[in-house]
Amino acid sequence: MRPAFHFLLITLTLSFVSGCSNTTLLTRQDYAKSRSYLADGRTDDAVLGFPRQFERGDFITTMEKTYLNLLQGKPQIKALKAQVDILEDRVRYHISREAKTFFYLQTPEDYYASEHEVIWMHFLLGWGYALQGEYESACVEARVAGSLLTLPWSAQGNFDDPMLRIFLGTLWTMCGEWQEAQVDFRAAWELDHTLVWARELAMRATPPANLILVLGGTGPEVKWTPELDINPLRSERQVSFEFQGRKSRLMIRDHAGYQLNTFLSPDATPWYVRHLERESELHELILDSAFGGKATASGVVAGGKIAAHTGLGILVGVGGTALGAVIANAGLQSSSEEVFRLGLITIAASLAYGGDIISDGYRSSVKAFKQDMDPSLQYRYVRFLPEYLWLGWTDNPLEMPLQLDASSGMQGKIEQAAVRNKSTVSLGYMPDTTRVFSFTR
């Protein structure tokens, strides 16, 4: 009885640990309502539908809510500014075996923020400051973001990206620093030579009278892509990111009917490729974190369940075989063919039943393990970020509001300019997706 009691105690303890880890993280379903509204372009409802039960005040949710508010032209950046103050000097650098330089930020809740998320933290603050007219503070955030894009530690591995450069160039334009903006628009072209329009914009001696930036897409969804055929308990956090945006052509028309073409940036795919590379390099750190500990506890519980079912199946098979052998022997001794046949049937049935116990236990344990460990349900990352950008400019005066017409059929509006500082910079949002996000009211 004592060994059985110890096994039960250990199993219950591990189940409790695993269960506790489920109560502190937001799930994909928790975000479904907010994502559904965002896919419809209803950014105000996306904020109202934002999940509030867990992770309040943490890095991820603060980033997401700040972004949703900025899409409405509301520079509610106080909470994000508090995060930056807490996280000051927490950025760390990591050199991989391939001599790539990764940087990461460990938050107080033990989340390891990705490189693009750290950069966007400063983008969002700079954007908010610019909307408030605090251009010097906006420039400080732009400069910090720019320094993170030009880390000197490794020529092969520093994190740089044309889409981020295009947004940074727009942020510098909002600050009134056109020379800095030129550097980043030129850098975008140097990273991607198909962006001839970015080079042409960089070559302007003076900024355009009107610059319009539209953020596209609802942000990618994570999908689990495990290899569970051989050994499910050794499956890593194998995930991929699925983008929702259609990369439509976008036309802008002002209130007077003047039409303006836009140029589409590269998408954010490299951010998430880099994210997965960095997760692989920092695997041990992440595994030891509060977010990674869930995998270990759930794996042990699943392994324990499989071992228990296997042991029970073997016990049934061996015990039944022994019983069947006794019956068969009795049949031989008594020359009873029926008793002998009953013994053989007992042996066969016991082995089959024991095998079923093992097989059913394995399948049910693996199924529970999959449901518990599927990162598409609880994988943590900053969901609400753009997938790509449209940029347009003109020296002609524009009469607000601006009408946005995507080739996908979606429409939107920019009611008023975001910033009037040497150039007039207008910011808009277009979900550009036909995907429906279901949620339960």
Long-range contacts (C-beta under 8 A, 24 or more apart in sequence): 7-308, 10-304, 11-301, 11-304, 11-305, 11-308, 14-297, 14-300, 14-301, 14-304, 15-301, 17-297, 18-294, 18-297, 18-298, 18-301, 18-372, 21-293, 21-294, 21-297, 21-298, 22-294, 22-372, 22-378, 23-54, 24-54, 24-55, 24-290, 25-54, 25-55, 25-291, 25-294, 25-378, 25-380, 26-51, 26-53, 26-54, 26-55, 26-61, 26-378, 27-377, 27-378, 28-221, 28-222, 28-376, 28-377, 28-378, 28-379, 29-377, 29-439, 29-440, 30-54, 31-383, 32-437, 32-438, 32-439, 32-440, 33-439, 33-441, 34-68, 35-218, 35-383, 35-437, 35-439, 36-436, 36-437, 36-438, 36-439, 38-68, 38-218, 38-384, 38-431, 39-218, 39-244, 39-431, 39-433, 39-435, 39-436, 39-437, 40-431, 41-410, 41-412, 41-429, 41-430, 41-431, 43-68, 43-71, 43-72, 43-429, 44-72, 46-384, 47-72, 49-439, 55-109, 58-107, 58-109, 58-111, 59-83, 59-87, 59-107, 59-109, 59-111, 59-113, 60-111, 60-380, 60-381, 60-382, 63-117, 63-120, 63-121, 63-124, 63-382, 63-384, 64-382, 64-383, 64-384, 66-124, 66-128, 67-120, 67-124, 67-384, 67-385, 68-384, 70-124, 70-127, 70-128, 70-131, 71-215, 71-429, 73-131, 73-415, 73-416, 73-418, 73-427, 75-127, 75-128, 75-129, 75-131, 75-132, 76-128, 77-124, 77-125, 77-128, 77-129, 80-121, 80-124, 80-125, 80-128, 81-125, 83-107, 83-121, 84-121, 84-122, 84-125, 91-118, 91-148, 93-151, 93-153, 94-278, 94-281, 94-282, 95-153, 95-154, 96-157, 96-277, 96-281, 98-156, 98-157, 99-154, 99-156, 99-157, 100-154, 100-156, 100-157, 100-277, 100-281, 101-151, 101-153, 101-154, 101-157, 101-158, 101-159, 102-157, 102-159, 102-274, 102-277, 102-278, 102-281, 102-282, 103-148, 103-151, 103-159, 104-278, 104-282, 109-290, 110-289, 110-290, 110-291, 111-289, 111-291, 111-380, 112-282, 112-285, 112-286, 112-289, 112-291, 113-382, 114-271, 114-274, 114-275, 114-278, 114-381, 114-382, 115-148, 115-159, 115-271, 115-274, 115-275, 115-278, 116-159, 116-161, 116-164, 116-268, 116-271, 116-274, 116-275, 116-385, 117-381, 117-382, 117-385, 118-148, 119-145, 119-148, 119-149, 119-164, 120-382, 120-385, 122-148, 123-164, 123-167, 123-168, 123-171, 126-171, 126-174, 126-175, 127-171, 127-174, 127-427, 130-171, 130-174, 130-175, 130-418, 130-419, 130-421, 130-425, 131-418, 131-419, 135-174, 135-175, 135-176, 135-421, 138-171, 138-174, 138-175, 139-172, 139-175, 139-177, 139-180, 141-171, 142-168, 142-171, 142-172, 142-175, 142-177, 142-180, 145-171, 146-180, 146-184, 159-274, 160-187, 160-191, 161-191, 161-266, 161-268, 161-270, 161-271, 162-187, 162-188, 162-189, 162-191, 162-192, 162-195, 162-198, 162-265, 162-266, 163-188, 163-265, 163-266, 163-267, 163-268, 163-388, 163-389, 165-191, 166-198, 166-265, 166-389, 166-391, 167-213, 167-389, 169-198, 169-201, 169-202, 170-211, 170-213, 170-391, 170-425, 173-207, 173-211, 173-423, 173-425, 174-418, 174-419, 174-421, 174-425, 175-421, 176-421, 176-422, 176-423, 178-206, 178-207, 178-422, 178-423, 181-207, 188-265, 192-266, 195-263, 195-265, 195-266, 197-263, 197-391, 198-263, 201-391, 201-393, 207-422, 207-423, 208-393, 208-394, 208-395, 208-423, 209-394, 209-395, 209-396, 209-397, 209-423, 209-424, 210-393, 210-394, 210-395, 210-396, 210-397, 210-398, 210-423, 210-424, 210-425, 210-426, 211-391, 211-392, 211-393, 211-423, 211-424, 211-425, 211-426, 212-252, 212-260, 212-262, 212-391, 212-392, 212-393, 212-402, 212-414, 212-425, 212-426, 212-427, 212-428, 213-389, 213-390, 213-391, 213-425, 213-426, 213-427, 213-428, 214-250, 214-252, 214-262, 214-389, 214-390, 214-391, 214-392, 214-404, 214-412, 214-414, 214-427, 214-428, 214-429, 214-430, 215-386, 215-389, 215-427, 215-428, 215-429, 215-430, 216-245, 216-247, 216-250, 216-386, 216-387, 216-388, 216-389, 216-390, 216-429, 216-430, 216-431, 216-432, 217-243, 217-244, 217-245, 217-267, 217-386, 217-387, 217-388, 217-431, 217-432, 217-433, 218-244, 218-245, 218-384, 218-387, 218-431, 218-433, 219-244, 219-382, 219-383, 219-384, 219-385, 219-386, 219-387, 220-244, 220-268, 220-272, 220-387, 221-376, 222-375, 222-376, 222-379, 222-381, 223-376, 224-374, 224-375, 224-376, 224-379, 226-370, 228-366, 228-370, 232-302, 232-366, 232-369, 232-370, 233-299, 233-302, 233-303, 233-369, 235-373, 236-283, 237-279, 237-295, 237-375, 237-379, 239-276, 239-375, 239-376, 239-379, 241-269, 241-272, 241-275, 243-267, 243-268, 243-269, 243-387, 244-387, 244-431, 244-433, 244-435, 245-387, 245-388, 245-431, 245-432, 245-433, 246-406, 246-408, 246-432, 246-433, 246-434, 247-388, 247-432, 248-406, 248-407, 248-408, 248-410, 248-430, 248-432, 249-406, 249-407, 250-390, 250-404, 250-405, 250-406, 250-407, 250-430, 251-404, 251-405, 251-406, 252-392, 252-402, 252-403, 252-404, 252-405, 253-402, 253-403, 253-405, 254-398, 254-399, 254-400, 254-401, 254-402, 254-403, 255-399, 255-400, 255-401, 255-402, 255-403, 256-399, 258-394, 258-396, 258-398, 258-399, 260-392, 260-394, 260-398, 261-392, 262-390, 262-391, 262-392, 263-390, 263-391, 263-392, 264-388, 264-389, 264-390, 265-388, 265-389, 265-390, 265-391, 266-388, 267-387, 267-388, 268-385, 268-386, 268-387, 268-388, 275-381, 291-380, 294-372, 294-373, 294-378, 295-373, 298-369, 298-372, 298-373, 299-369, 299-373, 302-365, 302-366, 302-368, 302-369, 302-372, 305-361, 305-364, 305-365, 305-368, 306-361, 306-362, 306-365, 306-366, 308-361, 309-357, 309-358, 309-360, 309-361, 309-362, 309-364, 309-365, 310-358, 310-361, 310-362, 312-357, 312-361, 313-354, 313-355, 313-356, 313-357, 313-358, 313-359, 313-361, 314-354, 314-358, 315-354, 316-350, 316-353, 316-354, 316-357, 317-350, 317-351, 317-353, 317-354, 317-355, 318-354, 319-350, 320-346, 320-347, 320-349, 320-350, 320-351, 320-353, 320-354, 321-347, 321-350, 321-351, 323-350, 324-348, 324-350, 390-430, 398-424, 398-426, 400-426, 402-426, 402-428, 404-428, 404-430, 406-430, 406-432, 408-432, 408-433, 408-434
